[in-house]
Amino acid sequence: MKTYKILMSTAIMTVMFAACTKDLNTKPIDPLVTTSADVFDNPAAYKEALAKLYASLAIAGQAINFSEPDIAASDQGTACFLREYWAAEEVTTDECINAWGDGGLVEYHGGIWSDNNLYVQLMYERIFTNIAYCNEYIRDVNGKLGTLSGQLKTDATQYLAEARFLRAYFYFCAMNEYGNVPFATETDLPGTFLPKQITSANLFKYIESELIAIQPTLADPGQNEYARVDRAADWVLLSRMYLNAEVYTGTQRYTDCVTYSNKIISSNVYTLHPSYQQLFLADNNTDRDEIILPIAENGVSTEGYGDVTFIIHAAVGGSEDATNEFGIASGGWAGNRMTTTFVNKVFSDRRDKRAIFYTNGQDTTQISNPTIFSQGYLSAKWKNVTSAGVPGSNNTFVDTDFPLFRLGEVYLNYAEAVLRGGSGGDAATALSLVNKLRERAYGGVTGDITAGQLTTSFLLDERGRELHWEMFRRTDLIRYGQFTGGSYLWDWKGNVMAGAATDSHLNLFPLPASDLLLNNNLKQNPGYGN
């Protein structure tokens, strides 16, 4: 553990403070200090450092006791990637409203954020910190690869491909949230430049080229270690990107979305898990039939308040049985719940087993005051109990993994891309795939739809039913033209109880004001000034 911790600490120091030195080849005199210059003298370090890249999806820093954070924050939970990205994709939409009254989250749901919003800044810092980690790893391992041989060289080559995937994923997140962002790769030495801004369209091309280039080196679908990237994960990310390509580049890529969705489906490696609820329980690490790539969680080794621990605790409060039903310490954090609009629109048919929400003990299902947790529908989708009802290993830090990519999404990507004109698929298959999801949700064919009912409008609601609270809603609403404007209103959109139209500039978050002051190569997104 010590080797990769020091390596990645060095990465951040060079990103943040490299202007202090011109000698990038300097090695420390103290022989007890390990840096990226010699850390890979230990063969085990190649995998240990890669583990840090994966860990940056969930935890806040270099140690599980919060003593070595990557990013300065008064609450280290808010400096974690999963919590920040989840809030950006969910709290800003009809799927979630927060009761804490936090400066930042109120603005998120109300659509009144600015370039000084704390959550906007922390998400940006976390994404680019993680990219810096990946760049450092790729740079250092590339420099060592020619000296390796045998199995270690084979392994290191695959590790490099996985690191490039993770960097591509983080750049995808940056593109998805901020549009035109600063850009650097392993060839850009820290301390020698200020990153230039890349357009969303050009960043799309870069991510696409990286994901295609690494495919031959990644493990076959389902053949890598649990929670590590394989070729199927690469295909899912491409499918997701192509579905949204018009938003990022102005050009539709629905045929490519169908192509990569087909690759996953026709691999015959993945099938729908029989129980929807079990995908979000503490033993979902055994659900390897549907989950293609999880963010792994463990109540002992991934201690933090920013991963699925946040998702579960923040959804529990009031009269809910936190200990027995959710497997967490009594009380919960009484934060997140669904809006009334979302539940009534998307889950009008309560026979659907994906309608996993809680109303007992709530004062009302209408939200007249966003800060009163006892108003609205409480989500019970995520729990820290196993499919047998046994609590997780820790009642504070949870065991429930986050399914970053799963087959359910792929089915819906395929169906929407076909309906929007993508070739290489057909409407009959699209209908069949959607009905497979619905048959799981209804426990039979009573929820099946007909070809005439399968429309893009239906699919937006179906994505809400299948994928709610899984970091899709903001992106989906933007693709459908319903995130901003007044065509679709929900509780407290526009900071008004009945909902109000919002301006289209909110389809992108602003670059943080603090980064604009540091880097004069950056231009702010329209609508935020500067």
C-alpha angles and dihedrals in degrees: 000000000000094000098056093040091059093042093055093043086057090052093056093044091054092048095047103033108019091115086076093072139035096194104087092170096060115127123199117259093218106091091207092064115090119202137170088273093070107009091100092058081092108071092211090062093075091068095034092056091046088054089060090057090054092044090056088071090068119013133060105233152331099316136038094232093067091245097120108041122181094215130034111246134147088230111036090200089070091055094063121107099227094049094046096046092043091053092048093051098039114024091052091059145057091271097072143022124181125224101199097088090224116172100250101028093061088053090047095059094036093052092234102116124137138195088274095058109130095220092049089053097044093049090050092048092048095049094049093041087056090048089052090053090052093047091051093049094047092047094050098042092046087054091054100039095088090057094054130087142178122010094345091059091047091050094044091051090055091045088055091053090051091049090051089051092052091048089050090050093051090048088050088055091049091050092046094052105030108019107205108039142164112280134206136152135191090281091065107083114219114249096025101085149010110246115255121227119257123203119243090244093053093044088053089055091049094049091046092050092049094049092049094045095054098046097095091053098048121091118267116266110292094002102101127085115282113281094016125114121263133172093276091059088052090052093050093052090050090048090051092048095047092050088058097034095114090058092051101037109012091245126101118235101178094134090057089049089055091047095055094039087054091052091059096042095045093047086078089211096113134053133174112274109243094236122051094196093054090063087072102043133101094265096047088119084083091057094088092143094079109013108086099180125005132187098237119231132188128178091225107034103033099051110172146113096231106066129063085315085073095046093053101038095044091055096053128082145097114053096344118125097242096179104044101030102033103024095232136114113287119276105027123213098280095220123116129046137152124268119250090236093058096049094046094046102040101029101038087132103064092189086081107105090212088071091095104163138128130228105159109119094012113132091221140341089230116089109220092154118034093205095059107090093194089069118083138016118313118218118232096177097109121054140167093224129095127245086263091056095253115143118244123261093269128030092211105039112041136226096213114118122217113237099223091176126017138163095253090068091049092055090053093045090054094048095048094045091052092048090050092055105272114154127219093060137064139226094242092058091045090054091047093052093049091048091051088060091047094047089056089048094049099034091238144010098302090100097047117127131212129242089258092056094052102096133144089253090055090049093055089057091043090054087052090052096045102034106029115144091013098104101265109099102087091047092047094049091049091051089052094046092243104107094082131020124048105281091099123028131184138178110306097353104153087019091282123119095232092040129254137212117273131202121266093235086079089072084087127042116233123255105253114267089231092062093047088057091052099044120043090187090076127091120198121245114260117274097031100081128244 
